[in-house]
Amino acid sequence: MSVTDRLVSRLPRIGERGGTAPVVAVVKLHGVITPTPSPLGRGTINVNNVESALTRAFEHDRLAAVALTINSPGGAPTQSALVAERIRELAGRKKVKVLAFCEDVAASGGYWLACAGDEIYAHPSSLVGSIGVVSAGFGLTGLLERIGVERRVYTAGTNKVRLDPFKPEKAEDVEWLTTLQSQLHEQFADWVRKRRGDKLNADHPDLFTGEVWTGSKAVELGLADGVGNLREVINERYPDAEISVAEPKRPLLARLGLAGAAGMGMSTADRVLAAMEAVETRAAWSRFGL
């Protein structure tokens, strides 16, 4: 559990107590960004599972600001964009400032989310940036033949199946993928430029290369506005405010601490998918040494 988690776990949830003091609502955006819910209840971020938390955070009638605590190595670019756009939509409707706080890592899609904030803060040791696009998979050519399995795929359209992991890689398919990645990369960079504006050190040659920096260096580059954690900044900016937490929904079994038990009832196919998910999740975090 992070320092912020321990701090906010002792704070009241939105609506727990009345009063007249202004409120800073905290939304925790922790996990890999993916449209697919985790079968084992692991933390994930997507527009559906954060909607209730965002709505609760922005609907408070004494709202002074919304704080996002971000701990994510990234993931799906479309989900990153959808969540960020939803935050900006709610902030515009409520006319309230959004402060983003980078924790262990706010990289790739995690930094995309951070840019939904009007201001971005990071711990000096946070890992921030990775403004780039990555695709990963496995080459399993010949595997099915060796284990005696015949795979049958039927398509209408010559380009319907590209980069099939069970077939040899084709140069034209790789070129198609890199073209898509370039388009997504430019969209990401445009979002950062739009949100950070003149704060960016736009002349730095590695700004949009996918490089990752510490929080301190991110401030120098204009990727963040300052060094600090949620408690410090909120106490300084809103000394009289109550801090209330709105957390994304988790699956029922995960909330009851029974995610492991749920796995016991999985079919073999589901177990394989869960194992692959665990590998992909581990790989996403391990790229940043976590």
C-alpha positions, -999 to +999 in steps of 0.1 A: +000+000+000+014+034-010+018+063+014-012+081-002-033+049+002-025+048+039-033+084+043-066+084+024-078+051+039-083+069+072-102+098+056-140+101+052-157+089+020-178+114+001-210+120+019-200+104+052-203+136+072-219+169+068-204+203+074-197+236+058-160+233+050-149+230+014-141+196+001-113+182-020-124+150-036-097+124-042-101+098-071-076+069-071-066+058-106-044+028-099-036-001-122-031-010-158-054+008-182-074-018-201-110-023-214-110-058-201-119-063-164-095-085-144-110-120-138-091-120-105-102-086-093-068-069-099-069-031-101-076-019-137-086+015-151-111+020-178-139+045-185-166+021-172-151+012-138-140+048-129-173+065-140-190+061-106-160+074-087-156+104-110-193+112-108-193+111-070-162+132-068-175+160-090-210+161-077-202+173-042-219+207-035-190+220-014-163+210-039-131+231-040-110+208-062-107+173-074-074+154-069-063+124-090-038+100-074-022+082-103-002+050-101-002+034-136+023+020-161-002+028-189-021+005-212-048+009-238-046+044-255-083+047-262-093+040-226-066+065-215-082+091-237-117+083-227-110+086-190-090+118-195-118+133-216-144+124-191-124+141-163-121+173-184-159+172-193-168+170-156-143+196-146-156+220-172-192+214-162-184+220-125-159+247-132-135+232-107-097+227-107-082+192-111-048+184-095-030+153-106-005+135-083+019+110-097+028+082-073+053+054-081+047+057-118+026+078-142+039+066-175+025+062-210-013+060-205-007+069-168+008+102-179-020+107-204-044+106-174-021+130-154-025+155-182-062+157-175-051+177-144-048+215-145-017+210-125+006+179-121+027+171-090+051+142-085+073+128-058+110+133-066+114+096-071+082+091-092+086+078-127+069+101-152+066+104-189+070+075-215+052+095-241+052+068-267+033+037-279+042+000-275+028-032-288+039-066-276+030-102-283+044-137-288+055-156-319+041-191-316+049-203-351+049-241-352+037-246-317+003-260-326+017-285-351+042-298-324+014-305-300-009-319-326-035-292-328-049-279-361-060-242-361-087-232-386-093-195-394-117-183-422-118-147-433-135-125-459-110-097-467-073-101-474-063-080-444-087-094-418-060-113-400-027-095-394+002-105-371-013-138-363+010-152-336+007-187-350+020-177-384+053-163-396+056-125-393+051-105-425+070-073-432+039-056-446+020-064-414+048-049-392+047-018-414+010-015-410+014-018-372+041+008-370+019+032-391-009+028-365+016+033-337+029+065-353-007+079-356-014+071-319+019+085-308+011+118-325-023+119-309-006+114-275+019+141-281-008+165-293-027+159-261+004+166-240+011+198-260-025+209-256-027+203-219+009+215-209+012+243-234+040+267-228+051+249-196+068+222-218+104+224-226+095+217-262+131+219-274+142+189-254+150+162-281+138+132-260+105+147-248+083+125-271+106+096-276+091+074-249+118+083-223+109+082-186+121+106-160+121+110-123+096+135-108+123+161-102+134+159-139+098+160-151+094+194-134+125+207-152+110+195-185+076+210-178+059+176-177+050+184-141+044+216-122+060+208-089+073+182-065+050+172-037+025+147-024-012+150-021-013+158+017+014+185+014-001+203-016-037+201-004-028+214+031-010+243+015-036+252-012-068+243+007-059+244+045-096+244+056-108+216+033-120+182+041-105+154+020-129+128+008-122+097-013-142+083-042-128+049-053-135+031-085-158+000-081-141-034-077-157-068-084-177-081-054-154-110-047-124-087-048-141-064-022-147-094+000-111-105-003-122-137-022-105-130-056-083-160-051-113-182-043-129-171-075-099-184-094-105-219-079-138-221-098-123-212-132-123-234-162-089-244-177-093-219-205-101-191-180-071-201-159-049-198-190-063-164-198-058-153-162-022-165-163-016-145-195-032-115-180-009-118-150+021-120-172+011-090-193+003-070-161+037-080-146+054-070-178+037-036-178+049-028-143+084-044-147+093-020-176+096+006-148+114-016-123+083-022-102 
